[in-house]
Amino acid sequence: MKFWRNILVMTAAMLSLASCSSDDDNDVYEATELGGTWQKVYDEGVADAGTVQYTFHPQSVNNGTVDIFTSDWAAGDTIVYRIYTVTDAGHLHISPKPDDTSEALTVDCDIRRLTCTQMVWNKPGTNEEISRFKKVK
């Protein structure tokens, strides 16, 4: 009995360590990984691009709310609150909440890659990358 319990514990540990092994594959879309905070990653050499973070709060696999935090030396810190929908194929649409009267900020993109550590957005219907993110929490 003790032997099988140890085998079960070791198997669970191996599965938890391997859960992110698909990060090396291209065009991976794991819808359940969207929740959390994603920080925009800039190319090397981009001088003082500031910080952009999207914190997704899923209400289901296909929709929820998102807090968008931006910070830069010229404009300071800003947070806007939006809603999002995402299709099973990874098309992401971020828009203002229905009662929102603030400046409109919408996003339309295809999530080309979504893993437990990385997210890549493409221009809809193309292979043109528009943003890259790393998960920070």
VMD Tcl script that draws the C-alpha trace (Angstrom):
set ca {
  {0.00 0.00 0.00}
  {2.79 2.41 0.94}
  {4.60 1.53 -2.31}
  {1.60 2.55 -4.47}
  {1.13 5.77 -2.54}
  {4.78 6.68 -3.18}
  {4.38 5.84 -6.88}
  {1.29 8.09 -7.04}
  {3.12 10.98 -5.34}
  {6.14 10.65 -7.67}
  {3.87 10.53 -10.75}
  {2.02 13.67 -9.65}
  {5.35 15.47 -9.09}
  {6.60 14.50 -12.55}
  {3.37 15.69 -14.18}
  {3.50 19.03 -12.41}
  {7.10 19.59 -13.54}
  {6.25 18.65 -17.12}
  {3.10 20.76 -17.31}
  {4.91 23.58 -19.07}
  {7.10 21.51 -21.38}
  {5.00 22.59 -24.40}
  {6.57 26.08 -24.16}
  {9.11 24.98 -26.77}
  {6.42 24.26 -29.38}
  {5.31 26.92 -31.89}
  {1.70 28.07 -32.18}
  {0.56 26.59 -28.86}
  {-2.76 27.86 -27.51}
  {-3.70 26.75 -24.01}
  {-6.86 28.76 -23.27}
  {-6.76 28.00 -19.55}
  {-3.42 29.83 -19.21}
  {-4.82 33.32 -20.01}
  {-5.70 34.22 -16.40}
  {-3.07 36.25 -14.54}
  {-0.77 39.18 -15.22}
  {1.12 39.47 -18.50}
  {3.87 42.05 -19.06}
  {4.70 43.27 -22.55}
  {8.23 42.37 -23.67}
  {10.08 44.80 -25.92}
  {12.85 44.07 -28.40}
  {16.41 44.69 -27.24}
  {17.51 48.23 -27.93}
  {14.07 49.79 -27.43}
  {14.90 52.71 -25.17}
  {12.67 53.24 -22.12}
  {9.51 51.70 -23.54}
  {7.80 51.86 -20.16}
  {5.65 49.09 -18.70}
  {2.45 47.59 -20.07}
  {0.67 44.85 -18.13}
  {-2.60 43.07 -18.83}
  {-4.23 41.28 -15.88}
  {-6.90 38.88 -17.12}
  {-9.70 37.82 -14.76}
  {-11.56 34.99 -16.54}
  {-15.25 34.48 -15.86}
  {-15.24 31.52 -18.25}
  {-12.77 30.10 -20.77}
  {-14.08 32.59 -23.36}
  {-14.63 35.87 -21.49}
  {-13.90 37.99 -18.46}
  {-12.46 41.32 -17.41}
  {-8.98 42.73 -17.92}
  {-7.08 45.49 -16.10}
  {-4.58 47.27 -18.35}
  {-1.74 49.02 -16.51}
  {0.62 51.35 -18.37}
  {3.52 53.31 -16.96}
  {6.06 55.55 -18.62}
  {8.15 58.54 -17.66}
  {6.09 61.04 -19.70}
  {2.50 60.02 -18.93}
  {2.90 58.38 -15.52}
  {0.79 55.43 -14.38}
  {-2.63 54.60 -15.81}
  {-5.04 51.71 -15.26}
  {-8.07 51.07 -17.46}
  {-10.66 48.35 -16.93}
  {-12.06 46.45 -19.89}
  {-13.95 43.30 -20.82}
  {-12.67 40.64 -23.18}
  {-13.85 37.74 -25.26}
  {-11.65 35.09 -26.81}
  {-12.73 32.43 -29.28}
  {-11.71 28.79 -29.07}
  {-9.35 29.53 -31.98}
  {-7.65 32.33 -30.02}
  {-9.13 35.54 -31.48}
  {-9.00 38.10 -28.64}
  {-11.25 41.18 -28.49}
  {-10.80 43.68 -25.65}
  {-13.35 46.51 -25.40}
  {-14.71 49.05 -22.90}
  {-17.35 47.91 -20.43}
  {-20.88 48.94 -21.51}
  {-21.11 51.72 -18.89}
  {-17.55 52.99 -19.50}
  {-17.31 56.64 -20.56}
  {-13.52 56.87 -20.51}
  {-11.34 57.05 -23.58}
  {-11.97 53.99 -25.73}
  {-9.22 51.40 -25.87}
  {-9.93 48.30 -27.90}
  {-7.70 45.44 -28.94}
  {-8.35 42.96 -31.75}
  {-5.73 40.28 -32.28}
  {-5.11 36.57 -32.68}
  {-3.31 34.83 -29.85}
  {-0.74 32.81 -31.76}
  {0.96 31.43 -28.66}
  {-0.32 31.05 -25.12}
  {1.49 28.90 -22.59}
  {2.09 29.15 -18.86}
  {4.99 31.57 -19.46}
  {4.52 33.25 -22.87}
  {1.85 34.92 -24.96}
  {2.22 36.23 -28.53}
  {-0.35 38.38 -30.34}
  {-0.60 38.55 -34.12}
  {-2.49 40.98 -36.32}
  {-5.86 39.27 -37.02}
  {-5.75 36.78 -39.86}
  {-2.00 37.20 -40.48}
  {1.35 35.91 -39.27}
  {2.47 39.44 -38.33}
  {3.45 39.57 -34.67}
  {2.28 42.71 -32.89}
  {3.05 42.02 -29.21}
  {4.89 39.55 -27.02}
  {4.29 39.00 -23.28}
  {5.74 37.09 -20.34}
  {3.63 35.95 -17.41}
  {4.61 37.73 -14.21}
  {1.93 36.32 -11.85}
}
mol new
graphics top color blue
foreach p $ca { graphics top sphere $p radius 0.5 }
foreach p [lrange $ca 0 end-1] q [lrange $ca 1 end] { graphics top cylinder $p $q radius 0.2 }
display resetview
